Amino acid sequence: AVENKLIYENPAVHLRKPSGTRTSRRALTPTERKHVIQVGMTDRRYYLFLLMLFCGCRPSEASECMGKDIQKLDNFNVLHIRGLKTKNADRFVPIPDELLALIKNTPKTEYIACYGNGNKISDANRARLWQSFKRKLNVSMGCKMYRNQLIPPYPLAPDLVPYCLRHEYCTELARKGIDLRVAQKLMGHADV
């Protein structure tokens, strides 16, 4: 506007970008997505990551999902996500058929993603579970092994973190042309 002589001076000239935290949040590559789904289906504990990928759950929300949260709403299979972060975090999201086939028989009082004994995956155990999942992803992607140890280079990008799965969900909504306000509701965000 200044260059085109529409205004005399830039009103934002003294504004400074606030300092923030640098985080590793990105969508998945097609190869990563394929392997996340493939490995995620091999163990019920890993359903936690599939819930993040297919339903946009936050990690804490995914660990709270139970069989009773799989519901029918207007003839659509939905997951009731009992989010606590904001008032909008409590929401219903569609369950893709691929995920529904895995979780539809979860007993009402059991966690969808749980240990073999039915115990919930706690916040403290999620980090260890992610390390186990990453190891299996590397093996699935062709990482060489020697005496049960992975040998570098690792095919899985080091910046892949669990939250990338949620970002992939949101990116997929954008790819499919979902309205921004609808995506906001599905993600459980308070504002766009």
C-alpha positions in Angstrom: 0.0 0.0 0.0 2.9 2.4 0.8 4.6 1.5 -2.5 1.4 2.1 -4.5 0.9 5.4 -2.7 -2.4 4.2 -1.1 -1.2 5.2 2.3 1.6 7.5 3.5 3.4 5.2 5.9 3.3 1.6 7.0 1.2 1.4 10.3 2.9 -1.9 11.2 6.5 -0.6 10.9 7.1 -0.8 14.7 5.4 -4.1 15.3 7.6 -7.0 16.4 6.8 -10.7 16.1 6.3 -12.1 19.6 8.8 -14.7 20.6 7.4 -18.2 20.6 8.5 -21.7 21.0 9.9 -23.7 18.2 8.0 -27.0 17.9 8.1 -29.8 15.4 4.6 -30.0 14.1 4.0 -30.9 10.5 1.9 -33.2 8.4 3.1 -36.6 7.4 4.6 -37.6 4.1 2.6 -40.2 2.1 5.2 -42.8 3.0 5.1 -42.0 6.7 1.3 -42.1 6.6 1.3 -45.5 4.9 3.6 -47.0 7.5 1.9 -45.3 10.5 -1.4 -47.0 9.5 0.3 -50.3 8.7 2.2 -50.4 12.1 -0.7 -48.9 14.0 -2.9 -51.8 13.1 -0.5 -54.4 14.6 -1.0 -53.6 18.3 -4.0 -52.3 20.3 -1.7 -49.9 22.2 -0.9 -48.2 18.9 -4.6 -47.5 18.3 -3.8 -44.3 20.3 -1.8 -43.0 17.3 -4.5 -44.1 14.8 -7.1 -42.2 16.8 -4.9 -39.1 16.5 -4.4 -39.7 12.7 -8.0 -40.6 11.7 -10.0 -38.5 14.3 -7.7 -35.6 15.1 -7.5 -36.4 18.8 -5.0 -34.8 21.1 -2.7 -37.4 22.8 -4.6 -37.1 26.1 -8.0 -37.3 24.3 -7.0 -40.4 22.4 -6.0 -42.2 25.6 -9.4 -41.4 27.2 -11.5 -42.8 24.3 -13.6 -45.8 25.2 -15.9 -48.2 23.5 -19.0 -46.2 24.7 -17.6 -43.2 22.7 -18.2 -45.0 19.4 -21.7 -43.9 18.5 -24.1 -43.5 15.6 -25.3 -39.9 14.9 -27.6 -39.3 11.9 -26.6 -42.7 10.5 -22.9 -41.8 10.6 -20.4 -43.6 12.8 -18.8 -40.9 15.1 -16.4 -40.8 18.0 -17.3 -38.7 21.0 -14.1 -37.0 22.0 -14.3 -35.8 25.6 -11.8 -33.0 25.3 -11.0 -30.8 28.3 -8.7 -28.2 26.8 -11.4 -25.7 25.8 -15.2 -25.8 25.8 -15.1 -26.7 22.1 -12.8 -29.7 22.8 -15.9 -31.9 23.6 -16.9 -33.0 20.1 -18.1 -35.7 17.7 -16.0 -36.6 14.7 -16.6 -39.1 11.9 -14.8 -42.4 12.2 -13.3 -43.5 8.8 -14.3 -47.1 7.9 -10.6 -48.1 8.0 -10.5 -47.3 11.8 -14.0 -48.4 12.5 -13.2 -51.9 11.4 -10.5 -52.1 14.1 -12.3 -50.5 17.0 -16.1 -51.3 16.5 -16.1 -54.3 18.8 -14.4 -52.5 21.7 -16.5 -53.2 24.8 -18.3 -50.1 26.1 -16.3 -49.9 29.3 -12.8 -50.6 27.8 -10.4 -48.1 26.4 -10.0 -48.2 22.6 -6.2 -47.9 22.9 -5.0 -49.9 25.9 -2.5 -52.5 27.1 -3.3 -56.2 26.8 -4.8 -56.3 30.3 -7.2 -53.5 29.4 -5.4 -50.8 31.4 -5.4 -47.2 30.1 -2.2 -45.7 28.5 -1.2 -43.1 31.0 0.5 -39.8 30.2 3.7 -41.1 31.7 3.7 -44.2 29.5 2.9 -42.4 26.2 6.5 -41.3 25.7 7.8 -44.9 26.0 5.0 -46.1 23.7 6.0 -43.5 21.1 9.6 -44.7 21.2 8.4 -48.3 20.7 6.1 -47.2 17.8 9.0 -45.2 16.2 11.2 -48.3 16.3 8.6 -50.4 14.6 8.1 -47.6 12.0 11.8 -47.6 11.2 11.8 -51.4 10.8 8.7 -51.2 8.7 10.4 -48.6 6.5 13.4 -50.9 5.9 15.9 -49.9 8.6 18.7 -52.4 8.8 19.3 -54.2 12.1 22.2 -55.9 13.8 21.7 -57.9 17.0 18.3 -56.4 17.6 19.7 -52.8 17.3 18.7 -50.4 14.5 21.6 -49.3 12.3 21.7 -45.7 11.1 20.7 -44.1 8.8 17.1 -44.3 10.1 14.4 -44.0 7.4 12.0 -42.2 9.7 12.5 -38.4 10.0 13.8 -37.3 13.4 11.3 -34.5 13.6 8.3 -36.8 13.6 6.4 -36.4 16.9 3.0 -37.7 17.9 1.4 -34.3 17.4 2.3 -34.6 13.7 -0.5 -37.2 13.4 -3.1 -34.5 14.5 -1.6 -32.1 12.1 -1.9 -34.7 9.3 -5.6 -35.0 10.2 -6.1 -31.2 9.9 -4.1 -31.1 6.7 -6.2 -33.9 5.2 -9.3 -31.9 6.0 -7.9 -29.0 4.1 -6.9 -31.3 1.1 -10.5 -32.5 1.0 -11.8 -28.9 0.8 -13.5 -29.0 4.3 -14.7 -25.5 5.3 -12.3 -23.9 7.8 -15.1 -23.5 10.4 -16.0 -27.2 10.2 -12.4 -28.1 10.5 -12.1 -25.9 13.6 -15.0 -27.8 15.2 -13.6 -31.2 14.3 -10.2 -30.2 15.7 -11.8 -28.9 18.9 -10.3 -25.4 18.6 -11.9 -22.4 20.3 -11.3 -20.2 17.2 -10.1 -20.5 13.7 
